[in-house]
Amino acid sequence: MAAAVDFERMWHDLEPVGRSASSGGYFRQPWLAAELELRDWFREAATARGLEVEEDPFGNLVAWWGPRADGAVLTGSHLDSVLDGGAFDGPLGVVSAFAALDLMRERGVAPTRPLGVAAFVEEEGSRFGRACLGSRLATGAAAWEHARELTDRDGVRLGDVIEGGTSTLLTGVDTYVELHVEQGRGLVDCDAAVGVGSGIWPHGRFRYDVTGRADHAGTTRMEDRADPMLTYATAALAANKQARLAGQRATFGRVEVRPNGTNAVPSAVTAWLDARAESDRALADLVAAIERQTCDRAGRDGTAVTVTAESVSGEVTFDVPLRDELAGTLGAPVLPTQAGHDAGVLQEAGIRSAMLFVRNPTGVSHSPAETAGVADCLAGVAALADVLTGLVG
């Protein structure tokens, strides 16, 4: 079918954009060269299909099949990546959305409701540190007056990158369906190519600022030190222990050390905790246990700890009637996800939302090893076309 050819052609076009020659991973951070190239690709793909592209003041894009109006249906995902990320996380949903639209046209579907293909910006939070920032700004879940003060690792302020303002991009949107590569092994265990999401675990990012006293690594006796690295090390071990005990998830994946010298006791360590749990209560308990153990250690190290919740997303349950309808139509398993998605933001904003997942044979994600087979991807395209046809046909 032509839609399958179009999918593979689009995927081939995207494959080299932002790819590291050394690791094979992707660096597609928002408003930088690779991500801007992908945005141009999105506009070209939309124009080639006769779709009208709309962009809001934050950089979110929607390509409309039919004029936007009340009752509109949206599909799509995001184009940005984590640092050294995989190819499929985000772009699979956008490419599949265009391919599903192609397949619907092959089938002669004449939409009775507007259908849009979306690409939300800064979903990963890899540049400005706020996950799903584009969809949060579009829905009003995040305020521009606060977001514009966010800075990236080079000190660049978001308000100096984009103009910002007020978004009307989602006005009239009734339903959102996001296709995404699965970021675990649920579908492998179910032996299914496509699954339906039940909801998203609550999760958050917490900044640990640990301060101590800079000193000489050679001349300062161990008992005379106030070493923040020791306190941070305890925090990382506490995260591992407490998450394992509770059956949840906790990770310190980013650390900054000052002055960052080999022969110096650090003066400060800043580290970011990513914590996820099966319920809001379980998340709060997990975060509190890690902080308590860290503070206890700080008292012995002579250091100080400040923990700041930079972003916290509560538990999300996708629209149950829509979820059940999709699972029944597709004969697909229903499974939760521990990863955050724009669909969760839109669901919380009152737009009924659902997710389709495509099997990832390794279960590895946020890594160059992330993958999905062509046959499974095409099964995802067909499933998405079936779902969208039922919503707009």
C-alpha positions as CSV (number, residue, x, y, z in Angstrom):
1,M,0.0,0.0,0.0
2,A,1.1,3.6,-0.7
3,A,0.9,4.5,3.0
4,A,3.5,1.9,3.9
5,V,5.8,3.3,1.2
6,D,5.2,6.8,2.5
7,F,6.0,5.7,6.1
8,E,9.3,4.2,5.1
9,R,10.2,7.2,2.9
10,M,9.4,9.6,5.7
11,W,11.4,7.5,8.2
12,H,14.4,7.4,5.9
13,D,14.2,11.2,5.5
14,L,14.3,11.7,9.3
15,E,16.9,9.1,10.1
16,P,20.1,11.2,9.7
17,V,18.7,14.4,11.3
18,G,20.5,15.1,14.6
19,R,22.2,11.7,14.8
20,S,25.6,11.4,16.5
21,A,28.2,9.8,14.3
22,S,29.9,8.4,17.4
23,S,27.0,7.0,19.5
24,G,24.3,6.6,16.9
25,G,22.0,8.5,19.3
26,Y,20.0,11.6,18.6
27,F,20.4,15.2,19.8
28,R,17.3,17.0,18.8
29,Q,16.9,19.7,21.4
30,P,14.2,22.3,20.9
31,W,15.0,25.4,18.9
32,L,18.4,24.2,17.9
33,A,19.5,23.1,14.4
34,A,18.4,19.5,14.3
35,E,14.9,20.1,15.8
36,L,14.4,23.2,13.6
37,E,15.2,21.0,10.6
38,L,12.5,18.5,11.7
39,R,10.0,21.4,12.1
40,D,10.7,22.3,8.5
41,W,10.2,18.7,7.5
42,F,6.9,18.7,9.3
43,R,5.7,21.8,7.3
44,E,6.8,20.2,4.0
45,A,5.1,16.9,4.8
46,A,1.9,18.9,5.6
47,T,2.1,21.0,2.5
48,A,2.6,18.0,0.3
49,R,-0.7,16.6,1.6
50,G,-2.6,19.9,1.3
51,L,-2.8,20.4,5.0
52,E,-2.9,23.9,6.6
53,V,-0.2,24.3,9.2
54,E,-0.9,26.3,12.4
55,E,1.8,27.3,14.9
56,D,1.2,28.9,18.3
57,P,3.5,31.4,20.1
58,F,5.3,28.5,21.8
59,G,6.3,26.6,18.7
60,N,3.6,23.8,18.8
61,L,2.5,22.8,15.3
62,V,-0.7,21.3,14.0
63,A,-1.4,20.4,10.4
64,W,-5.1,20.5,9.7
65,W,-7.1,18.3,7.4
66,G,-10.2,20.5,7.1
67,P,-10.7,23.9,8.9
68,R,-10.3,23.7,12.7
69,A,-13.7,23.8,14.4
70,D,-15.4,22.4,17.5
71,G,-15.3,18.7,17.8
72,A,-11.8,18.5,16.2
73,V,-9.7,15.3,16.6
74,L,-5.9,15.5,17.0
75,T,-3.2,13.0,16.7
76,G,0.6,13.2,16.6
77,S,3.4,13.4,19.2
78,H,6.7,15.3,19.4
79,L,9.9,15.7,17.4
80,D,12.5,16.5,20.1
81,S,14.7,14.0,21.9
82,V,16.5,13.4,25.1
83,L,20.3,13.8,25.0
84,D,21.7,10.9,23.0
85,G,18.2,9.5,22.6
86,G,16.6,6.9,20.4
87,A,15.0,7.5,17.0
88,F,11.5,6.4,17.8
89,D,10.5,8.3,20.9
90,G,8.2,11.0,19.6
91,P,8.9,11.0,15.8
92,L,7.2,7.6,15.4
93,G,3.9,9.2,16.4
94,V,4.3,12.1,14.0
95,V,5.4,10.0,11.0
96,S,2.6,7.4,11.8
97,A,0.1,10.2,12.0
98,F,0.9,11.4,8.5
99,A,1.0,7.8,7.2
100,A,-2.4,7.0,8.9
101,L,-3.9,10.1,7.1
102,D,-2.5,8.8,3.8
103,L,-4.0,5.4,4.5
104,M,-7.4,6.9,5.3
105,R,-7.3,8.8,2.0
106,E,-6.5,5.5,0.2
107,R,-9.5,4.0,1.8
108,G,-11.7,6.9,0.7
109,V,-12.4,8.3,4.1
110,A,-14.2,11.6,4.1
111,P,-13.8,13.2,7.6
112,T,-16.9,14.7,9.1
113,R,-14.8,16.4,11.8
114,P,-11.5,18.3,11.5
115,L,-8.4,16.1,11.9
116,G,-5.1,17.5,12.9
117,V,-1.5,16.1,13.1
118,A,0.3,17.7,16.0
119,A,4.0,18.1,16.9
120,F,4.3,19.4,20.5
121,V,7.6,21.2,21.4
122,E,10.0,20.4,24.3
123,E,8.2,17.2,25.3
124,E,11.3,15.7,26.8
125,G,12.4,18.8,28.8
126,S,15.9,18.1,27.5
127,R,16.8,21.8,27.0
128,F,14.8,23.8,29.4
129,G,14.2,21.2,32.1
130,R,10.3,21.0,32.0
131,A,8.8,17.9,30.5
132,C,5.8,18.4,28.1
133,L,6.4,22.1,28.3
134,G,4.8,22.8,24.9
135,S,1.6,21.0,25.7
136,R,1.5,22.5,29.2
137,L,1.8,26.0,27.7
138,A,-0.8,25.3,25.0
139,T,-3.3,24.0,27.6
140,G,-2.6,26.7,30.2
141,A,-1.2,24.1,32.7
142,A,2.0,26.1,32.7
143,A,2.1,29.9,32.8
144,W,4.2,31.8,30.3
145,E,5.3,34.4,32.8
146,H,7.1,31.7,34.7
147,A,8.2,29.5,31.8
148,R,9.9,32.4,30.0
149,E,12.4,32.6,32.8
150,L,13.6,29.1,32.4
151,T,17.2,28.8,31.2
152,D,19.1,26.0,29.4
153,R,22.5,24.7,30.4
154,D,24.2,27.6,28.6
155,G,22.2,30.1,30.5
156,V,20.0,31.0,27.5
157,R,16.6,32.2,28.6
158,L,13.5,30.7,27.0
159,G,11.9,34.1,26.7
160,D,14.8,35.1,24.5
161,V,14.3,32.1,22.2
162,I,10.6,32.4,21.6
163,E,8.2,35.3,21.9
164,G,5.5,33.4,23.8
165,G,2.0,34.7,24.5
166,T,-1.3,33.0,24.5
167,S,-2.1,29.8,22.6
168,T,-5.5,29.1,20.9
169,L,-4.1,26.0,19.1
170,L,-6.3,23.5,21.0
171,T,-9.5,25.5,20.8
172,G,-12.3,23.2,19.6
173,V,-10.2,20.1,20.0
174,D,-12.3,17.3,21.5
175,T,-10.1,14.2,21.3
176,Y,-6.4,13.4,21.1
177,V,-4.9,10.1,20.2
178,E,-1.1,9.7,20.5
179,L,0.8,6.8,19.1
180,H,4.2,6.2,20.7
181,V,6.8,3.5,20.8
182,E,6.5,1.5,24.0
183,Q,9.3,2.3,26.4
184,G,9.2,-1.0,28.2
185,R,8.5,-4.7,27.6
186,G,4.8,-4.9,28.2
187,L,3.9,-5.7,24.5
188,V,6.8,-8.1,24.2
189,D,5.4,-10.0,27.2
190,C,1.9,-9.9,25.6
191,D,3.2,-10.9,22.2
192,A,1.3,-8.1,20.6
193,A,2.4,-5.5,18.1
194,V,0.1,-2.7,19.3
195,G,-1.3,-1.9,22.7
196,V,-3.6,0.7,24.3
197,G,-2.6,2.9,27.2
198,S,-4.6,2.8,30.4
199,G,-2.9,5.7,32.1
200,I,0.4,7.3,33.2
201,W,2.2,6.8,36.5
202,P,2.6,10.0,38.5
203,H,6.2,11.3,38.3
204,G,8.4,14.3,39.1
205,R,11.8,15.9,38.8
206,F,13.4,17.1,42.0
207,R,16.6,19.2,42.2
208,Y,19.0,18.4,45.1
209,D,21.3,21.3,46.0
210,V,24.0,20.0,48.3
211,T,26.5,22.5,49.7
212,G,29.7,21.9,51.6
213,R,33.2,23.4,51.8
214,A,35.8,23.4,49.1
215,D,39.1,22.1,50.2
216,H,42.4,20.4,49.1
217,A,42.0,16.8,48.1
218,G,45.4,15.9,49.5
219,T,46.1,18.0,52.5
220,T,42.7,17.9,54.1
221,R,42.1,15.1,56.6
222,M,39.1,13.0,55.9
223,E,37.6,13.8,59.3
224,D,38.0,17.5,58.6
225,R,36.0,17.6,55.4
226,A,32.4,18.8,54.6
227,D,32.1,17.0,51.3
228,P,28.8,17.4,49.5
229,M,29.8,14.5,47.1
230,L,29.4,12.0,50.0
231,T,25.9,13.4,50.7
232,Y,25.0,13.2,47.1
233,A,26.3,9.6,46.9
234,T,24.0,8.7,49.7
235,A,21.1,10.3,47.9
236,A,21.8,8.2,44.8
237,L,22.0,5.0,46.8
238,A,18.9,5.9,48.8
239,A,17.0,6.4,45.5
240,N,18.0,2.9,44.3
241,K,17.2,1.3,47.6
242,Q,13.9,3.0,48.4
243,A,12.6,2.5,44.8
244,R,13.5,-1.2,44.9
245,L,11.9,-1.8,48.3
246,A,8.6,-0.1,47.1
247,G,8.6,-1.5,43.6
248,Q,8.7,2.0,42.1
249,R,11.3,4.0,40.0
250,A,13.9,6.5,41.1
251,T,16.9,7.7,39.2
252,F,19.6,10.4,39.5
253,G,20.7,10.9,35.9
254,R,22.2,14.4,35.9
255,V,24.8,15.8,38.2
256,E,26.8,19.1,38.3
257,V,29.8,19.5,40.6
258,R,31.5,22.7,41.6
259,P,34.3,23.5,41.1
260,N,34.6,20.1,39.3
261,G,38.3,19.7,39.9
262,T,40.1,16.4,40.2
263,N,42.3,17.5,43.1
264,A,39.6,19.4,45.1
265,V,36.9,18.5,47.6
266,P,33.8,20.0,45.9
267,S,32.0,23.1,47.4
268,A,28.6,22.0,46.0
269,V,26.8,19.3,44.1
270,T,23.5,19.8,42.2
271,A,21.7,16.6,41.1
272,W,18.3,15.9,39.6
273,L,16.1,13.1,40.8
274,D,13.5,11.5,38.5
275,A,11.0,9.6,40.6
276,R,7.9,7.7,39.4
277,A,5.4,5.5,41.2
278,E,2.1,3.7,40.7
279,S,0.0,6.3,42.7
280,D,0.3,9.8,44.0
281,R,0.7,8.5,47.6
282,A,3.4,6.1,46.6
283,L,5.3,8.9,44.8
284,A,5.1,11.2,47.8
285,D,6.3,8.4,50.1
286,L,9.2,7.5,47.8
287,V,10.4,11.1,47.5
288,A,10.1,11.7,51.2
289,A,12.1,8.5,52.0
290,I,14.9,9.5,49.7
291,E,15.0,13.1,51.1
292,R,15.0,11.9,54.7
293,Q,17.9,9.5,54.2
294,T,19.9,12.2,52.4
295,C,19.3,14.8,55.1
296,D,20.3,12.3,57.8
297,R,23.6,11.8,56.0
298,A,24.1,15.6,55.5
299,G,24.0,16.0,59.2
300,R,26.9,13.6,59.6
301,D,28.8,15.1,56.6
302,G,28.5,18.7,57.8
303,T,26.7,19.7,54.6
304,A,23.3,21.2,53.8
305,V,20.6,19.9,51.4
306,T,17.8,21.8,49.7
307,V,15.3,19.8,47.7
308,T,13.2,21.6,45.1
309,A,10.3,20.0,43.2
310,E,10.9,21.4,39.7
311,S,7.9,19.6,38.1
312,V,5.4,17.0,39.4
313,S,2.7,15.3,37.3
314,G,-0.1,13.5,39.1
315,E,-1.6,10.2,38.1
316,V,-3.4,10.2,34.8
317,T,-6.2,7.8,33.7
318,F,-7.0,8.1,30.1
319,D,-10.6,8.5,29.0
320,V,-12.1,5.1,30.0
321,P,-14.9,4.8,27.4
322,L,-12.4,5.8,24.6
323,R,-9.8,3.4,25.9
324,D,-12.2,0.5,26.0
325,E,-13.5,1.3,22.6
326,L,-10.0,1.4,21.1
327,A,-9.0,-1.8,22.8
328,G,-12.2,-3.6,21.6
329,T,-11.8,-2.3,18.0
330,L,-8.2,-3.3,17.8
331,G,-8.3,-6.4,19.9
332,A,-5.3,-5.0,21.7
333,P,-4.0,-5.4,25.3
334,V,-4.4,-2.5,27.7
335,L,-1.3,-1.5,29.7
336,P,-0.1,1.5,31.8
337,T,3.1,3.5,31.1
338,Q,5.6,4.9,33.5
339,A,6.7,7.5,31.0
340,G,5.2,11.0,30.7
341,H,3.5,12.1,27.5
342,D,1.6,15.0,26.0
343,A,-1.5,12.9,26.0
344,G,-1.5,13.0,29.8
345,V,-1.3,16.8,29.8
346,L,-4.2,17.0,27.4
347,Q,-6.3,14.5,29.3
348,E,-5.8,16.5,32.5
349,A,-6.8,19.7,30.6
350,G,-10.2,18.1,29.7
351,I,-9.5,16.8,26.2
352,R,-10.4,13.2,26.2
353,S,-7.2,11.4,25.3
354,A,-5.9,7.9,24.4
355,M,-2.6,6.3,23.6
356,L,-1.5,3.6,21.3
357,F,1.9,1.8,21.8
358,V,4.0,0.0,19.3
359,R,6.1,-2.9,20.4
360,N,9.8,-2.2,21.3
361,P,11.5,-5.6,21.1
362,T,14.3,-4.7,23.5
363,G,12.3,-2.6,25.8
364,V,15.1,-0.1,25.8
365,S,14.3,3.6,25.5
366,H,15.9,7.0,25.9
367,S,19.0,5.3,24.4
368,P,20.4,4.8,20.9
369,A,19.4,1.1,21.3
370,E,15.7,2.0,21.2
371,T,14.0,0.3,18.3
372,A,10.9,-1.0,16.6
373,G,10.4,-3.3,13.7
374,V,9.0,-2.1,10.4
375,A,6.1,-4.6,10.5
376,D,5.1,-3.5,13.9
377,C,5.3,0.2,12.9
378,L,3.1,-0.4,9.9
379,A,0.6,-2.3,12.2
380,G,0.6,0.8,14.4
381,V,-0.2,3.0,11.3
382,A,-3.1,0.7,10.4
383,A,-4.4,0.7,14.0
384,L,-4.2,4.5,14.2
385,A,-6.0,4.8,10.8
386,D,-8.7,2.5,12.1
387,V,-9.1,4.5,15.3
388,L,-9.1,7.9,13.6
389,T,-11.6,6.7,11.0
390,G,-13.9,5.7,13.8
391,L,-13.6,9.1,15.3
392,V,-13.9,11.3,12.2
393,G,-15.2,9.1,9.4
